[in-house]
Amino acid sequence: MSSDLRTPCSPTATIISGTVLDPSEDRDSDRVREAIGPWRVVDWHNAYAKGGAEAVDALPGGRAWRAALEELAPEGERHLLTFEGHVTHLPDRDRRLLDHELRAFATTRQQRSAADR
């Protein structure tokens, strides 16, 4: 047991999502988008649930996502739709967010590749 109170003694866990690509499969394939998509849109769900309209509107595509959600349910029921499909499947309004998320991922990946050269 550690005597340093700043060092955790208990095991920790980290959730990581992903999928395995077939040898010739493109990372933008429909199968890959459906496999990883439910995990990639969690930030929008959490932003809206915790920070409301202002927080989700600050995310790419957030304003349109929120408008689509708010058209479907009155204020007292929106929390049910906010987490529809949460980490299990993609409702259409979440599927549209993948274009923003995957574009950001590709940019980050390109920046890392350039830095490695």
MARTI-501818 format. One record per residue (C-alpha): residue in three letters; x, z, y. Coordinates in Angstrom, 3 decimals, always signed. Last residue first. Layout:
! MARTI-501818
{ALA, {X, Z, Y}}
...
***
This chain:
! MARTI-501818
{ARG, {+7.584, -39.571, +12.484}}
{ASP, {+5.699, -36.321, +11.810}}
{ALA, {+4.342, -36.176, +15.363}}
{ALA, {+2.823, -39.633, +14.983}}
{SER, {+1.092, -38.579, +11.769}}
{ARG, {-0.245, -35.409, +13.415}}
{GLN, {-1.666, -37.408, +16.331}}
{GLN, {-3.274, -39.889, +13.933}}
{ARG, {-4.893, -37.026, +11.972}}
{THR, {-6.234, -35.444, +15.154}}
{THR, {-7.702, -38.785, +16.248}}
{ALA, {-9.242, -39.348, +12.804}}
{PHE, {-10.795, -35.871, +12.830}}
{ALA, {-12.263, -36.417, +16.316}}
{ARG, {-13.794, -39.726, +15.175}}
{LEU, {-15.043, -38.005, +12.016}}
{GLU, {-16.837, -35.340, +14.045}}
{HIS, {-18.436, -37.693, +16.567}}
{ASP, {-19.655, -40.144, +13.923}}
{LEU, {-20.642, -37.203, +11.747}}
{LEU, {-23.088, -35.973, +14.373}}
{ARG, {-25.559, -38.746, +13.486}}
{ARG, {-25.897, -37.288, +9.980}}
{ASP, {-27.031, -34.003, +11.525}}
{ARG, {-30.137, -35.609, +13.112}}
{ASP, {-30.847, -37.426, +9.839}}
{PRO, {-30.836, -34.214, +7.773}}
{LEU, {-27.548, -33.821, +5.926}}
{HIS, {-27.288, -31.830, +2.710}}
{THR, {-26.097, -28.467, +1.343}}
{VAL, {-23.822, -26.856, +3.971}}
{HIS, {-26.841, -26.098, +6.221}}
{GLY, {-29.550, -28.594, +5.201}}
{GLU, {-31.930, -27.163, +7.795}}
{PHE, {-29.972, -24.547, +9.756}}
{THR, {-31.276, -25.356, +13.223}}
{LEU, {-34.640, -26.306, +11.745}}
{LEU, {-35.644, -22.728, +10.950}}
{HIS, {-34.237, -21.443, +14.255}}
{ARG, {-36.517, -23.919, +15.989}}
{GLU, {-39.664, -22.027, +14.977}}
{GLY, {-40.270, -19.800, +18.027}}
{GLU, {-39.287, -22.586, +20.433}}
{PRO, {-41.861, -25.055, +19.112}}
{ALA, {-40.666, -27.549, +16.517}}
{LEU, {-39.744, -31.211, +16.093}}
{GLU, {-38.937, -32.247, +19.658}}
{GLU, {-36.469, -29.352, +19.943}}
{LEU, {-34.412, -30.660, +17.029}}
{ALA, {-34.102, -34.178, +18.436}}
{ALA, {-33.228, -32.808, +21.884}}
{ARG, {-30.604, -30.510, +20.358}}
{TRP, {-28.883, -33.348, +18.523}}
{ALA, {-28.971, -35.536, +21.653}}
{ARG, {-27.345, -32.748, +23.725}}
{GLY, {-24.818, -31.952, +21.041}}
{GLY, {-23.422, -35.457, +20.621}}
{PRO, {-19.921, -34.177, +21.359}}
{LEU, {-20.156, -30.403, +21.883}}
{ALA, {-20.934, -28.919, +25.315}}
{ASP, {-24.670, -29.411, +24.707}}
{VAL, {-24.387, -26.991, +21.778}}
{ALA, {-23.191, -24.143, +23.981}}
{GLU, {-25.556, -24.745, +26.899}}
{ALA, {-28.595, -25.134, +24.650}}
{GLY, {-28.188, -21.829, +22.858}}
{GLY, {-25.010, -19.824, +22.381}}
{LYS, {-25.405, -18.206, +18.971}}
{ALA, {-27.912, -20.395, +17.134}}
{TYR, {-27.041, -23.573, +19.046}}
{ALA, {-23.295, -23.156, +18.630}}
{ASN, {-23.682, -22.133, +14.990}}
{HIS, {-25.645, -25.222, +14.000}}
{TRP, {-23.346, -27.512, +16.011}}
{ASP, {-20.223, -25.971, +14.438}}
{VAL, {-21.697, -26.387, +10.943}}
{VAL, {-21.621, -30.186, +11.235}}
{ARG, {-18.478, -30.801, +9.123}}
{TRP, {-19.680, -28.750, +6.146}}
{PRO, {-22.838, -30.795, +5.522}}
{GLY, {-20.813, -33.973, +6.033}}
{ILE, {-18.195, -33.411, +3.358}}
{ALA, {-19.961, -34.923, +0.353}}
{GLU, {-22.420, -37.175, +2.213}}
{ARG, {-19.649, -38.667, +4.356}}
{VAL, {-17.457, -39.101, +1.278}}
{ARG, {-20.193, -40.939, -0.601}}
{ASP, {-21.033, -43.156, +2.387}}
{SER, {-17.411, -44.240, +2.661}}
{ASP, {-15.430, -43.224, +5.755}}
{ARG, {-12.531, -41.757, +3.737}}
{ASP, {-12.128, -45.144, +2.044}}
{GLU, {-12.036, -45.134, -1.743}}
{SER, {-9.409, -47.150, -3.602}}
{PRO, {-7.860, -44.287, -5.584}}
{ASP, {-11.105, -42.244, -5.687}}
{LEU, {-11.113, -39.618, -2.980}}
{VAL, {-11.398, -35.928, -3.799}}
{THR, {-13.732, -33.910, -1.608}}
{GLY, {-13.403, -31.271, +1.040}}
{SER, {-14.469, -27.877, +2.231}}
{ILE, {-12.318, -24.815, +2.738}}
{ILE, {-13.671, -21.281, +2.774}}
{THR, {-10.993, -18.644, +3.294}}
{ALA, {-10.822, -15.357, +1.465}}
{THR, {-8.929, -12.138, +2.089}}
{PRO, {-7.426, -9.617, -0.317}}
{SER, {-7.266, -6.050, +0.943}}
{CYS, {-4.180, -4.438, +2.387}}
{PRO, {-4.483, -5.947, +5.842}}
{THR, {-1.349, -5.556, +7.964}}
{ARG, {-2.022, -3.918, +11.329}}
{LEU, {-2.083, -0.446, +9.759}}
{ASP, {+1.589, -0.719, +8.747}}
{SER, {+2.037, +1.782, +5.900}}
{SER, {+1.276, -0.954, +3.406}}
{MET, {+0.000, +0.000, +0.000}}
***
